Amino acid sequence: AAFAIPTLLITALVGPAFLPAAELLPIVSLAAAAFTLSFLLATYLAATGDRIGIWAIALACPIQLTAMTLAADDLSSALTAKLLCQLALAAWLLTRAARRSLSPAPFRAPLSVNP
């Protein structure tokens, strides 16, 4: 819906006063989807014993804020910087998760052992 009918979506959710934001809705939607993918991949990696995804997300936050600040000529530029940071993080985590899934892993003990 964010790509097909952004003006209708904006009008229905927040009213016609926000219609100028409709052109940015696809960028924001893609950035949100990329963040969701990154979070899921970081969770998957943590479940396999690899906590680098959690640290990557934590590190990506200040990097993304810095990129958005440096690209803050207008809202569109700032959101494009956000999207690029989210896509880069998702791509890196996807590559790491794929490599981890495809390579044989040694046995890992559970995180906690409760009798």
C-alpha positions in Angstrom: 0.0 0.0 0.0 2.9 2.4 0.7 4.0 2.1 -2.9 0.6 1.7 -4.7 -1.6 4.2 -2.9 0.5 6.3 -0.6 -1.8 9.4 -0.8 -4.8 7.3 0.2 -2.9 5.7 3.0 -1.7 9.0 4.4 -5.1 10.5 4.2 -6.8 7.5 5.9 -4.2 7.3 8.7 -3.3 10.9 9.6 -5.4 13.1 7.4 -4.9 15.3 4.3 -2.7 17.8 6.2 0.2 15.3 5.8 -0.2 14.6 2.1 3.2 16.2 1.3 4.7 13.3 3.2 3.1 10.7 0.8 6.1 10.8 -1.6 8.4 9.8 1.3 6.3 6.9 2.4 8.0 4.3 0.2 11.4 5.3 1.5 10.3 5.1 5.1 8.5 1.7 4.5 11.7 0.2 2.9 13.8 1.4 5.8 11.4 -0.1 8.3 11.4 -3.4 6.5 15.2 -3.4 6.3 15.4 -2.7 10.1 12.9 -5.5 10.8 15.0 -7.9 8.7 18.1 -6.8 10.5 16.5 -7.4 13.9 15.2 -10.8 12.9 18.7 -11.8 11.6 20.4 -10.5 14.7 18.0 -12.6 16.8 18.7 -15.7 14.6 22.4 -15.1 15.0 22.1 -14.7 18.7 20.1 -18.0 18.9 23.0 -19.7 17.2 25.5 -18.3 19.7 26.7 -15.4 17.5 26.0 -12.1 19.2 27.7 -9.9 16.6 24.3 -9.0 15.1 23.2 -7.4 18.4 26.4 -5.3 18.5 26.0 -4.4 14.8 22.6 -3.0 15.4 23.8 -1.1 18.4 26.7 0.3 16.4 24.5 1.1 13.4 22.3 3.5 15.4 24.9 6.2 15.9 26.3 5.7 12.4 22.8 6.1 11.0 22.1 9.2 13.0 25.4 10.7 11.9 24.6 9.9 8.2 21.2 11.4 8.5 22.6 14.6 10.1 25.2 15.0 7.4 22.6 14.4 4.7 20.1 16.7 6.3 19.7 19.1 3.4 16.1 18.1 3.4 13.9 15.4 4.8 14.2 13.3 1.7 18.0 13.2 1.9 17.9 12.3 5.5 15.5 9.5 4.9 17.5 8.2 2.0 20.6 8.1 4.3 18.5 6.2 6.8 17.4 3.7 4.1 21.0 3.2 2.9 22.2 2.5 6.4 19.4 0.0 7.1 20.0 -1.7 3.7 23.7 -2.0 4.4 23.1 -3.5 7.8 20.5 -5.9 6.6 22.7 -7.1 3.7 25.7 -7.6 6.0 23.6 -9.5 8.6 22.0 -11.6 5.8 25.4 -12.5 4.5 26.6 -13.5 7.9 23.5 -15.5 8.7 23.7 -17.3 5.4 27.4 -18.2 5.9 26.6 -19.3 9.4 23.7 -21.5 8.2 25.6 -23.1 5.4 28.9 -23.9 7.2 29.0 -26.8 9.7 29.1 -25.4 13.2 30.8 -27.0 16.2 28.6 -28.1 19.0 27.6 -25.1 21.2 26.5 -25.6 24.8 23.2 -23.9 25.7 23.3 -20.4 27.1 22.1 -21.6 30.5 21.9 -25.0 32.1 19.0 -25.4 34.6 18.6 -28.7 36.3 
